[in-house]
Amino acid sequence: MFYGIIIRLYLIDNKHHNITDIHARYPELEASISIEEGELLAGDLPRKQMRLVQAWIKLHRDELMADWKLAVNGETPYKISPL
C-alpha cells in the first residue's frame, strides 16, 4: 500500500488468463494493470494514482515478475517496498 493505493496480486483472475498483472484499488475504484507493459487492462483509477502505480511497477518489475513466478508455483511471494 502506498498513497492510499492497495496493490494485490491475484493468481486466479478469470478476466485476464495468462497475463501477469496486478490489481490496484483506490477507495472504491479498482484496476488491473499489466506488469510487463504497465498498461491498463480493465477497470479505472484516477490519472494521478494510475501514474503512481505505473511508476511503482517500473521500479519493481523484476520483483513483481519473481513474485508472480513464486505464487504460480505455490510458494509465498515476498513483500515489495512501497513507492
mmCIF file as gemmi writes it, N, C-alpha and C atoms, coordinates in Angstrom:
data_model
loop_
_atom_site.group_PDB
_atom_site.id
_atom_site.type_symbol
_atom_site.label_atom_id
_atom_site.label_alt_id
_atom_site.label_comp_id
_atom_site.label_asym_id
_atom_site.label_entity_id
_atom_site.label_seq_id
_atom_site.pdbx_PDB_ins_code
_atom_site.Cartn_x
_atom_site.Cartn_y
_atom_site.Cartn_z
_atom_site.occupancy
_atom_site.B_iso_or_equiv
_atom_site.pdbx_formal_charge
_atom_site.auth_seq_id
_atom_site.auth_asym_id
_atom_site.pdbx_PDB_model_num
ATOM 1 N N . MET Axp A 1 ? 0.842 -1.18 0 1 0 ? 1 A 1
ATOM 2 C CA . MET Axp A 1 ? 0 0 0 1 0 ? 1 A 1
ATOM 3 C C . MET Axp A 1 ? 0.887 1.242 0 1 0 ? 1 A 1
ATOM 4 N N . PHE Axp A 2 ? 0.54 2.206 -0.832 1 0 ? 2 A 1
ATOM 5 C CA . PHE Axp A 2 ? 1.225 3.489 -0.842 1 0 ? 2 A 1
ATOM 6 C C . PHE Axp A 2 ? 0.258 4.553 -1.352 1 0 ? 2 A 1
ATOM 7 N N . TYR Axp A 3 ? 0.322 5.733 -0.773 1 0 ? 3 A 1
ATOM 8 C CA . TYR Axp A 3 ? -0.54 6.858 -1.129 1 0 ? 3 A 1
ATOM 9 C C . TYR Axp A 3 ? -2.005 6.461 -1.205 1 0 ? 3 A 1
ATOM 10 N N . GLY Axp A 4 ? -2.434 5.584 -0.315 1 0 ? 4 A 1
ATOM 11 C CA . GLY Axp A 4 ? -3.827 5.151 -0.277 1 0 ? 4 A 1
ATOM 12 C C . GLY Axp A 4 ? -4.202 4.129 -1.339 1 0 ? 4 A 1
ATOM 13 N N . ILE Axp A 5 ? -3.22 3.655 -2.102 1 0 ? 5 A 1
ATOM 14 C CA . ILE Axp A 5 ? -3.455 2.67 -3.167 1 0 ? 5 A 1
ATOM 15 C C . ILE Axp A 5 ? -3.059 1.298 -2.621 1 0 ? 5 A 1
ATOM 16 N N . ILE Axp A 6 ? -3.969 0.341 -2.707 1 0 ? 6 A 1
ATOM 17 C CA . ILE Axp A 6 ? -3.689 -1.025 -2.277 1 0 ? 6 A 1
ATOM 18 C C . ILE Axp A 6 ? -3.376 -1.853 -3.508 1 0 ? 6 A 1
ATOM 19 N N . ILE Axp A 7 ? -2.246 -2.543 -3.472 1 0 ? 7 A 1
ATOM 20 C CA . ILE Axp A 7 ? -1.817 -3.379 -4.597 1 0 ? 7 A 1
ATOM 21 C C . ILE Axp A 7 ? -1.986 -4.844 -4.207 1 0 ? 7 A 1
ATOM 22 N N . ARG Axp A 8 ? -2.6 -5.608 -5.123 1 0 ? 8 A 1
ATOM 23 C CA . ARG Axp A 8 ? -2.79 -7.039 -4.877 1 0 ? 8 A 1
ATOM 24 C C . ARG Axp A 8 ? -2.376 -7.832 -6.107 1 0 ? 8 A 1
ATOM 25 N N . LEU Axp A 9 ? -1.931 -9.044 -5.838 1 0 ? 9 A 1
ATOM 26 C CA . LEU Axp A 9 ? -1.572 -9.977 -6.894 1 0 ? 9 A 1
ATOM 27 C C . LEU Axp A 9 ? -2.559 -11.136 -6.793 1 0 ? 9 A 1
ATOM 28 N N . TYR Axp A 10 ? -3.401 -11.303 -7.81 1 0 ? 10 A 1
ATOM 29 C CA . TYR Axp A 10 ? -4.367 -12.395 -7.83 1 0 ? 10 A 1
ATOM 30 C C . TYR Axp A 10 ? -3.89 -13.46 -8.799 1 0 ? 10 A 1
ATOM 31 N N . LEU Axp A 11 ? -3.839 -14.68 -8.339 1 0 ? 11 A 1
ATOM 32 C CA . LEU Axp A 11 ? -3.446 -15.76 -9.231 1 0 ? 11 A 1
ATOM 33 C C . LEU Axp A 11 ? -4.62 -16.279 -10.041 1 0 ? 11 A 1
ATOM 34 N N . ILE Axp A 12 ? -5.805 -16.25 -9.462 1 0 ? 12 A 1
ATOM 35 C CA . ILE Axp A 12 ? -6.987 -16.706 -10.18 1 0 ? 12 A 1
ATOM 36 C C . ILE Axp A 12 ? -7.74 -15.459 -10.625 1 0 ? 12 A 1
ATOM 37 N N . ASP Axp A 13 ? -7.499 -15.082 -11.854 1 0 ? 13 A 1
ATOM 38 C CA . ASP Axp A 13 ? -8.117 -13.893 -12.441 1 0 ? 13 A 1
ATOM 39 C C . ASP Axp A 13 ? -8.84 -14.348 -13.7 1 0 ? 13 A 1
ATOM 40 N N . ASN Axp A 14 ? -10.128 -14.574 -13.595 1 0 ? 14 A 1
ATOM 41 C CA . ASN Axp A 14 ? -10.901 -15.125 -14.707 1 0 ? 14 A 1
ATOM 42 C C . ASN Axp A 14 ? -11.015 -14.194 -15.907 1 0 ? 14 A 1
ATOM 43 N N . LYS Axp A 15 ? -10.68 -12.934 -15.734 1 0 ? 15 A 1
ATOM 44 C CA . LYS Axp A 15 ? -10.799 -11.982 -16.84 1 0 ? 15 A 1
ATOM 45 C C . LYS Axp A 15 ? -9.539 -11.891 -17.683 1 0 ? 15 A 1
ATOM 46 N N . HIS Axp A 16 ? -8.382 -12.192 -17.114 1 0 ? 16 A 1
ATOM 47 C CA . HIS Axp A 16 ? -7.107 -11.978 -17.813 1 0 ? 16 A 1
ATOM 48 C C . HIS Axp A 16 ? -6.187 -13.182 -17.671 1 0 ? 16 A 1
ATOM 49 N N . HIS Axp A 17 ? -6.636 -14.33 -18.11 1 0 ? 17 A 1
ATOM 50 C CA . HIS Axp A 17 ? -5.814 -15.534 -18.006 1 0 ? 17 A 1
ATOM 51 C C . HIS Axp A 17 ? -4.46 -15.346 -18.689 1 0 ? 17 A 1
ATOM 52 N N . ASN Axp A 18 ? -3.44 -15.858 -18.035 1 0 ? 18 A 1
ATOM 53 C CA . ASN Axp A 18 ? -2.081 -15.879 -18.573 1 0 ? 18 A 1
ATOM 54 C C . ASN Axp A 18 ? -1.441 -14.508 -18.758 1 0 ? 18 A 1
ATOM 55 N N . ILE Axp A 19 ? -2.022 -13.48 -18.199 1 0 ? 19 A 1
ATOM 56 C CA . ILE Axp A 19 ? -1.409 -12.154 -18.262 1 0 ? 19 A 1
ATOM 57 C C . ILE Axp A 19 ? -0.896 -11.835 -16.864 1 0 ? 19 A 1
ATOM 58 N N . THR Axp A 20 ? 0.386 -11.523 -16.765 1 0 ? 20 A 1
ATOM 59 C CA . THR Axp A 20 ? 0.936 -11.139 -15.467 1 0 ? 20 A 1
ATOM 60 C C . THR Axp A 20 ? 0.447 -9.731 -15.16 1 0 ? 20 A 1
ATOM 61 N N . ASP Axp A 21 ? -0.371 -9.624 -14.129 1 0 ? 21 A 1
ATOM 62 C CA . ASP Axp A 21 ? -0.946 -8.328 -13.796 1 0 ? 21 A 1
ATOM 63 C C . ASP Axp A 21 ? -1.1 -8.176 -12.296 1 0 ? 21 A 1
ATOM 64 N N . ILE Axp A 22 ? -1.278 -6.94 -11.893 1 0 ? 22 A 1
ATOM 65 C CA . ILE Axp A 22 ? -1.593 -6.611 -10.511 1 0 ? 22 A 1
ATOM 66 C C . ILE Axp A 22 ? -2.94 -5.913 -10.509 1 0 ? 22 A 1
ATOM 67 N N . HIS Axp A 23 ? -3.521 -5.843 -9.336 1 0 ? 23 A 1
ATOM 68 C CA . HIS Axp A 23 ? -4.768 -5.111 -9.165 1 0 ? 23 A 1
ATOM 69 C C . HIS Axp A 23 ? -4.495 -3.976 -8.191 1 0 ? 23 A 1
ATOM 70 N N . ALA Axp A 24 ? -4.861 -2.787 -8.582 1 0 ? 24 A 1
ATOM 71 C CA . ALA Axp A 24 ? -4.671 -1.613 -7.74 1 0 ? 24 A 1
ATOM 72 C C . ALA Axp A 24 ? -6.048 -1.096 -7.33 1 0 ? 24 A 1
ATOM 73 N N . ARG Axp A 25 ? -6.231 -0.878 -6.052 1 0 ? 25 A 1
ATOM 74 C CA . ARG Axp A 25 ? -7.507 -0.378 -5.535 1 0 ? 25 A 1
ATOM 75 C C . ARG Axp A 25 ? -7.261 0.969 -4.868 1 0 ? 25 A 1
ATOM 76 N N . TYR Axp A 26 ? -8.116 1.914 -5.221 1 0 ? 26 A 1
ATOM 77 C CA . TYR Axp A 26 ? -8.026 3.258 -4.64 1 0 ? 26 A 1
ATOM 78 C C . TYR Axp A 26 ? -9.442 3.674 -4.307 1 0 ? 26 A 1
ATOM 79 N N . PRO Axp A 27 ? -9.732 3.957 -3.038 1 0 ? 27 A 1
ATOM 80 C CA . PRO Axp A 27 ? -11.047 3.871 -2.424 1 0 ? 27 A 1
ATOM 81 C C . PRO Axp A 27 ? -11.994 2.876 -3.083 1 0 ? 27 A 1
ATOM 82 N N . GLU Axp A 28 ? -12.916 3.336 -3.875 1 0 ? 28 A 1
ATOM 83 C CA . GLU Axp A 28 ? -13.907 2.419 -4.435 1 0 ? 28 A 1
ATOM 84 C C . GLU Axp A 28 ? -13.586 1.993 -5.868 1 0 ? 28 A 1
ATOM 85 N N . LEU Axp A 29 ? -12.474 2.433 -6.417 1 0 ? 29 A 1
ATOM 86 C CA . LEU Axp A 29 ? -12.095 2.08 -7.789 1 0 ? 29 A 1
ATOM 87 C C . LEU Axp A 29 ? -11.036 0.983 -7.785 1 0 ? 29 A 1
ATOM 88 N N . GLU Axp A 30 ? -11.067 0.125 -8.802 1 0 ? 30 A 1
ATOM 89 C CA . GLU Axp A 30 ? -10.057 -0.917 -8.938 1 0 ? 30 A 1
ATOM 90 C C . GLU Axp A 30 ? -9.678 -1.061 -10.397 1 0 ? 30 A 1
ATOM 91 N N . ALA Axp A 31 ? -8.401 -1.328 -10.63 1 0 ? 31 A 1
ATOM 92 C CA . ALA Axp A 31 ? -7.895 -1.503 -11.989 1 0 ? 31 A 1
ATOM 93 C C . ALA Axp A 31 ? -6.94 -2.688 -12.035 1 0 ? 31 A 1
ATOM 94 N N . SER Axp A 32 ? -6.947 -3.362 -13.158 1 0 ? 32 A 1
ATOM 95 C CA . SER Axp A 32 ? -5.997 -4.429 -13.44 1 0 ? 32 A 1
ATOM 96 C C . SER Axp A 32 ? -4.956 -3.84 -14.39 1 0 ? 32 A 1
ATOM 97 N N . ILE Axp A 33 ? -3.674 -3.971 -14.036 1 0 ? 33 A 1
ATOM 98 C CA . ILE Axp A 33 ? -2.595 -3.344 -14.792 1 0 ? 33 A 1
ATOM 99 C C . ILE Axp A 33 ? -1.526 -4.397 -15.08 1 0 ? 33 A 1
ATOM 100 N N . SER Axp A 34 ? -1.099 -4.48 -16.339 1 0 ? 34 A 1
ATOM 101 C CA . SER Axp A 34 ? -0.093 -5.481 -16.693 1 0 ? 34 A 1
ATOM 102 C C . SER Axp A 34 ? 1.251 -5.128 -16.063 1 0 ? 34 A 1
ATOM 103 N N . ILE Axp A 35 ? 1.96 -6.162 -15.632 1 0 ? 35 A 1
ATOM 104 C CA . ILE Axp A 35 ? 3.283 -5.961 -15.043 1 0 ? 35 A 1
ATOM 105 C C . ILE Axp A 35 ? 4.296 -5.665 -16.142 1 0 ? 35 A 1
ATOM 106 N N . GLU Axp A 36 ? 4.196 -6.364 -17.24 1 0 ? 36 A 1
ATOM 107 C CA . GLU Axp A 36 ? 5.192 -6.223 -18.308 1 0 ? 36 A 1
ATOM 108 C C . GLU Axp A 36 ? 5.157 -4.863 -18.989 1 0 ? 36 A 1
ATOM 109 N N . GLU Axp A 37 ? 3.978 -4.35 -19.265 1 0 ? 37 A 1
ATOM 110 C CA . GLU Axp A 37 ? 3.862 -3.087 -20.007 1 0 ? 37 A 1
ATOM 111 C C . GLU Axp A 37 ? 3.37 -1.913 -19.164 1 0 ? 37 A 1
ATOM 112 N N . GLY Axp A 38 ? 2.794 -2.201 -18.006 1 0 ? 38 A 1
ATOM 113 C CA . GLY Axp A 38 ? 2.23 -1.139 -17.182 1 0 ? 38 A 1
ATOM 114 C C . GLY Axp A 38 ? 0.961 -0.555 -17.765 1 0 ? 38 A 1
ATOM 115 N N . GLU Axp A 39 ? 0.316 -1.293 -18.661 1 0 ? 39 A 1
ATOM 116 C CA . GLU Axp A 39 ? -0.893 -0.765 -19.304 1 0 ? 39 A 1
ATOM 117 C C . GLU Axp A 39 ? -2.151 -1.207 -18.567 1 0 ? 39 A 1
ATOM 118 N N . LEU Axp A 40 ? -3.159 -0.382 -18.647 1 0 ? 40 A 1
ATOM 119 C CA . LEU Axp A 40 ? -4.442 -0.657 -18.027 1 0 ? 40 A 1
ATOM 120 C C . LEU Axp A 40 ? -5.134 -1.772 -18.802 1 0 ? 40 A 1
ATOM 121 N N . LEU Axp A 41 ? -5.507 -2.841 -18.106 1 0 ? 41 A 1
ATOM 122 C CA . LEU Axp A 41 ? -6.195 -3.964 -18.737 1 0 ? 41 A 1
ATOM 123 C C . LEU Axp A 41 ? -7.702 -3.88 -18.526 1 0 ? 41 A 1
ATOM 124 N N . ALA Axp A 42 ? -8.092 -3.421 -17.347 1 0 ? 42 A 1
ATOM 125 C CA . ALA Axp A 42 ? -9.512 -3.316 -17.016 1 0 ? 42 A 1
ATOM 126 C C . ALA Axp A 42 ? -9.669 -2.386 -15.828 1 0 ? 42 A 1
ATOM 127 N N . GLY Axp A 43 ? -10.86 -1.858 -15.665 1 0 ? 43 A 1
ATOM 128 C CA . GLY Axp A 43 ? -11.151 -1.008 -14.519 1 0 ? 43 A 1
ATOM 129 C C . GLY Axp A 43 ? -10.718 0.429 -14.74 1 0 ? 43 A 1
ATOM 130 N N . ASP Axp A 44 ? -10.562 1.135 -13.625 1 0 ? 44 A 1
ATOM 131 C CA . ASP Axp A 44 ? -10.25 2.554 -13.708 1 0 ? 44 A 1
ATOM 132 C C . ASP Axp A 44 ? -9.606 3.031 -12.411 1 0 ? 44 A 1
ATOM 133 N N . LEU Axp A 45 ? -8.709 3.972 -12.554 1 0 ? 45 A 1
ATOM 134 C CA . LEU Axp A 45 ? -8.103 4.694 -11.439 1 0 ? 45 A 1
ATOM 135 C C . LEU Axp A 45 ? -7.994 6.15 -11.851 1 0 ? 45 A 1
ATOM 136 N N . PRO Axp A 46 ? -8.008 7.062 -10.884 1 0 ? 46 A 1
ATOM 137 C CA . PRO Axp A 46 ? -7.731 8.454 -11.241 1 0 ? 46 A 1
ATOM 138 C C . PRO Axp A 46 ? -6.343 8.553 -11.888 1 0 ? 46 A 1
ATOM 139 N N . ARG Axp A 47 ? -6.171 9.518 -12.753 1 0 ? 47 A 1
ATOM 140 C CA . ARG Axp A 47 ? -4.931 9.658 -13.53 1 0 ? 47 A 1
ATOM 141 C C . ARG Axp A 47 ? -3.675 9.709 -12.652 1 0 ? 47 A 1
ATOM 142 N N . LYS Axp A 48 ? -3.73 10.493 -11.591 1 0 ? 48 A 1
ATOM 143 C CA . LYS Axp A 48 ? -2.568 10.639 -10.708 1 0 ? 48 A 1
ATOM 144 C C . LYS Axp A 48 ? -2.189 9.294 -10.083 1 0 ? 48 A 1
ATOM 145 N N . GLN Axp A 49 ? -3.175 8.562 -9.581 1 0 ? 49 A 1
ATOM 146 C CA . GLN Axp A 49 ? -2.916 7.274 -8.947 1 0 ? 49 A 1
ATOM 147 C C . GLN Axp A 49 ? -2.431 6.25 -9.977 1 0 ? 49 A 1
ATOM 148 N N . MET Axp A 50 ? -2.963 6.305 -11.178 1 0 ? 50 A 1
ATOM 149 C CA . MET Axp A 50 ? -2.522 5.395 -12.23 1 0 ? 50 A 1
ATOM 150 C C . MET Axp A 50 ? -1.034 5.626 -12.532 1 0 ? 50 A 1
ATOM 151 N N . ARG Axp A 51 ? -0.632 6.872 -12.602 1 0 ? 51 A 1
ATOM 152 C CA . ARG Axp A 51 ? 0.775 7.189 -12.857 1 0 ? 51 A 1
ATOM 153 C C . ARG Axp A 51 ? 1.678 6.711 -11.717 1 0 ? 51 A 1
ATOM 154 N N . LEU Axp A 52 ? 1.204 6.83 -10.48 1 0 ? 52 A 1
ATOM 155 C CA . LEU Axp A 52 ? 1.975 6.339 -9.339 1 0 ? 52 A 1
ATOM 156 C C . LEU Axp A 52 ? 2.154 4.823 -9.421 1 0 ? 52 A 1
ATOM 157 N N . VAL Axp A 53 ? 1.074 4.116 -9.754 1 0 ? 53 A 1
ATOM 158 C CA . VAL Axp A 53 ? 1.151 2.656 -9.875 1 0 ? 53 A 1
ATOM 159 C C . VAL Axp A 53 ? 2.093 2.268 -11.007 1 0 ? 53 A 1
ATOM 160 N N . GLN Axp A 54 ? 2.005 2.944 -12.133 1 0 ? 54 A 1
ATOM 161 C CA . GLN Axp A 54 ? 2.889 2.638 -13.263 1 0 ? 54 A 1
ATOM 162 C C . GLN Axp A 54 ? 4.353 2.894 -12.905 1 0 ? 54 A 1
ATOM 163 N N . ALA Axp A 55 ? 4.612 3.956 -12.159 1 0 ? 55 A 1
ATOM 164 C CA . ALA Axp A 55 ? 5.989 4.241 -11.724 1 0 ? 55 A 1
ATOM 165 C C . ALA Axp A 55 ? 6.471 3.155 -10.777 1 0 ? 55 A 1
ATOM 166 N N . TRP Axp A 56 ? 5.61 2.711 -9.877 1 0 ? 56 A 1
ATOM 167 C CA . TRP Axp A 56 ? 5.965 1.652 -8.933 1 0 ? 56 A 1
ATOM 168 C C . TRP Axp A 56 ? 6.25 0.348 -9.675 1 0 ? 56 A 1
ATOM 169 N N . ILE Axp A 57 ? 5.412 0.022 -10.652 1 0 ? 57 A 1
ATOM 170 C CA . ILE Axp A 57 ? 5.635 -1.185 -11.457 1 0 ? 57 A 1
ATOM 171 C C . ILE Axp A 57 ? 6.991 -1.105 -12.158 1 0 ? 57 A 1
ATOM 172 N N . LYS Axp A 58 ? 7.283 0.037 -12.739 1 0 ? 58 A 1
ATOM 173 C CA . LYS Axp A 58 ? 8.553 0.199 -13.454 1 0 ? 58 A 1
ATOM 174 C C . LYS Axp A 58 ? 9.742 -0.014 -12.515 1 0 ? 58 A 1
ATOM 175 N N . LEU Axp A 59 ? 9.663 0.516 -11.303 1 0 ? 59 A 1
ATOM 176 C CA . LEU Axp A 59 ? 10.742 0.372 -10.328 1 0 ? 59 A 1
ATOM 177 C C . LEU Axp A 59 ? 10.898 -1.057 -9.82 1 0 ? 59 A 1
ATOM 178 N N . HIS Axp A 60 ? 9.802 -1.799 -9.78 1 0 ? 60 A 1
ATOM 179 C CA . HIS Axp A 60 ? 9.809 -3.119 -9.152 1 0 ? 60 A 1
ATOM 180 C C . HIS Axp A 60 ? 9.424 -4.247 -10.11 1 0 ? 60 A 1
ATOM 181 N N . ARG Axp A 61 ? 9.533 -4.022 -11.399 1 0 ? 61 A 1
ATOM 182 C CA . ARG Axp A 61 ? 9.101 -5.021 -12.389 1 0 ? 61 A 1
ATOM 183 C C . ARG Axp A 61 ? 9.757 -6.385 -12.164 1 0 ? 61 A 1
ATOM 184 N N . ASP Axp A 62 ? 11.068 -6.406 -11.937 1 0 ? 62 A 1
ATOM 185 C CA . ASP Axp A 62 ? 11.764 -7.678 -11.73 1 0 ? 62 A 1
ATOM 186 C C . ASP Axp A 62 ? 11.248 -8.399 -10.485 1 0 ? 62 A 1
ATOM 187 N N . GLU Axp A 63 ? 11.032 -7.665 -9.417 1 0 ? 63 A 1
ATOM 188 C CA . GLU Axp A 63 ? 10.5 -8.251 -8.188 1 0 ? 63 A 1
ATOM 189 C C . GLU Axp A 63 ? 9.079 -8.767 -8.389 1 0 ? 63 A 1
ATOM 190 N N . LEU Axp A 64 ? 8.273 -8 -9.116 1 0 ? 64 A 1
ATOM 191 C CA . LEU Axp A 64 ? 6.891 -8.411 -9.391 1 0 ? 64 A 1
ATOM 192 C C . LEU Axp A 64 ? 6.857 -9.699 -10.212 1 0 ? 64 A 1
ATOM 193 N N . MET Axp A 65 ? 7.704 -9.787 -11.217 1 0 ? 65 A 1
ATOM 194 C CA . MET Axp A 65 ? 7.748 -10.993 -12.045 1 0 ? 65 A 1
ATOM 195 C C . MET Axp A 65 ? 8.237 -12.191 -11.22 1 0 ? 65 A 1
ATOM 196 N N . ALA Axp A 66 ? 9.208 -11.974 -10.358 1 0 ? 66 A 1
ATOM 197 C CA . ALA Axp A 66 ? 9.694 -13.054 -9.498 1 0 ? 66 A 1
ATOM 198 C C . ALA Axp A 66 ? 8.594 -13.511 -8.539 1 0 ? 66 A 1
ATOM 199 N N . ASP Axp A 67 ? 7.86 -12.566 -7.955 1 0 ? 67 A 1
ATOM 200 C CA . ASP Axp A 67 ? 6.754 -12.912 -7.066 1 0 ? 67 A 1
ATOM 201 C C . ASP Axp A 67 ? 5.661 -13.667 -7.817 1 0 ? 67 A 1
ATOM 202 N N . TRP Axp A 68 ? 5.377 -13.246 -9.044 1 0 ? 68 A 1
ATOM 203 C CA . TRP Axp A 68 ? 4.378 -13.922 -9.85 1 0 ? 68 A 1
ATOM 204 C C . TRP Axp A 68 ? 4.77 -15.39 -10.037 1 0 ? 68 A 1
ATOM 205 N N . LYS Axp A 69 ? 6.026 -15.627 -10.374 1 0 ? 69 A 1
ATOM 206 C CA . LYS Axp A 69 ? 6.507 -16.999 -10.596 1 0 ? 69 A 1
ATOM 207 C C . LYS Axp A 69 ? 6.442 -17.817 -9.309 1 0 ? 69 A 1
ATOM 208 N N . LEU Axp A 70 ? 6.813 -17.221 -8.192 1 0 ? 70 A 1
ATOM 209 C CA . LEU Axp A 70 ? 6.716 -17.918 -6.908 1 0 ? 70 A 1
ATOM 210 C C . LEU Axp A 70 ? 5.274 -18.319 -6.623 1 0 ? 70 A 1
ATOM 211 N N . ALA Axp A 71 ? 4.375 -17.383 -6.782 1 0 ? 71 A 1
ATOM 212 C CA . ALA Axp A 71 ? 2.969 -17.637 -6.486 1 0 ? 71 A 1
ATOM 213 C C . ALA Axp A 71 ? 2.388 -18.708 -7.399 1 0 ? 71 A 1
ATOM 214 N N . VAL Axp A 72 ? 2.723 -18.679 -8.667 1 0 ? 72 A 1
ATOM 215 C CA . VAL Axp A 72 ? 2.242 -19.682 -9.616 1 0 ? 72 A 1
ATOM 216 C C . VAL Axp A 72 ? 2.723 -21.08 -9.207 1 0 ? 72 A 1
ATOM 217 N N . ASN Axp A 73 ? 3.913 -21.153 -8.627 1 0 ? 73 A 1
ATOM 218 C CA . ASN Axp A 73 ? 4.47 -22.43 -8.183 1 0 ? 73 A 1
ATOM 219 C C . ASN Axp A 73 ? 4.03 -22.814 -6.771 1 0 ? 73 A 1
ATOM 220 N N . GLY Axp A 74 ? 3.068 -22.065 -6.23 1 0 ? 74 A 1
ATOM 221 C CA . GLY Axp A 74 ? 2.529 -22.39 -4.912 1 0 ? 74 A 1
ATOM 222 C C . GLY Axp A 74 ? 3.365 -21.908 -3.749 1 0 ? 74 A 1
ATOM 223 N N . GLU Axp A 75 ? 4.347 -21.061 -4.033 1 0 ? 75 A 1
ATOM 224 C CA . GLU Axp A 75 ? 5.197 -20.526 -2.979 1 0 ? 75 A 1
ATOM 225 C C . GLU Axp A 75 ? 4.698 -19.14 -2.564 1 0 ? 75 A 1
ATOM 226 N N . THR Axp A 76 ? 5.087 -18.723 -1.387 1 0 ? 76 A 1
ATOM 227 C CA . THR Axp A 76 ? 4.671 -17.415 -0.865 1 0 ? 76 A 1
ATOM 228 C C . THR Axp A 76 ? 5.513 -16.315 -1.489 1 0 ? 76 A 1
ATOM 229 N N . PRO Axp A 77 ? 4.853 -15.321 -2.119 1 0 ? 77 A 1
ATOM 230 C CA . PRO Axp A 77 ? 5.608 -14.197 -2.693 1 0 ? 77 A 1
ATOM 231 C C . PRO Axp A 77 ? 6.176 -13.304 -1.586 1 0 ? 77 A 1
ATOM 232 N N . TYR Axp A 78 ? 7.211 -12.561 -1.936 1 0 ? 78 A 1
ATOM 233 C CA . TYR Axp A 78 ? 7.822 -11.621 -0.996 1 0 ? 78 A 1
ATOM 234 C C . TYR Axp A 78 ? 7.085 -10.293 -1.048 1 0 ? 78 A 1
ATOM 235 N N . LYS Axp A 79 ? 7.139 -9.569 0.065 1 0 ? 79 A 1
ATOM 236 C CA . LYS Axp A 79 ? 6.571 -8.221 0.082 1 0 ? 79 A 1
ATOM 237 C C . LYS Axp A 79 ? 7.5 -7.305 -0.699 1 0 ? 79 A 1
ATOM 238 N N . ILE Axp A 80 ? 6.907 -6.359 -1.403 1 0 ? 80 A 1
ATOM 239 C CA . ILE Axp A 80 ? 7.672 -5.402 -2.207 1 0 ? 80 A 1
ATOM 240 C C . ILE Axp A 80 ? 7.512 -4.021 -1.577 1 0 ? 80 A 1
ATOM 241 N N . SER Axp A 81 ? 8.588 -3.295 -1.497 1 0 ? 81 A 1
ATOM 242 C CA . SER Axp A 81 ? 8.58 -1.964 -0.879 1 0 ? 81 A 1
ATOM 243 C C . SER Axp A 81 ? 7.597 -1.033 -1.576 1 0 ? 81 A 1
ATOM 244 N N . PRO Axp A 82 ? 6.947 -0.176 -0.799 1 0 ? 82 A 1
ATOM 245 C CA . PRO Axp A 82 ? 6.038 0.815 -1.395 1 0 ? 82 A 1
ATOM 246 C C . PRO Axp A 82 ? 6.799 1.911 -2.104 1 0 ? 82 A 1
ATOM 247 N N . LEU Axp A 83 ? 6.077 2.753 -2.77 1 0 ? 83 A 1
ATOM 248 C CA . LEU Axp A 83 ? 6.661 3.868 -3.52 1 0 ? 83 A 1
ATOM 249 C C . LEU Axp A 83 ? 7.08 4.951 -2.559 1 0 ? 83 A 1
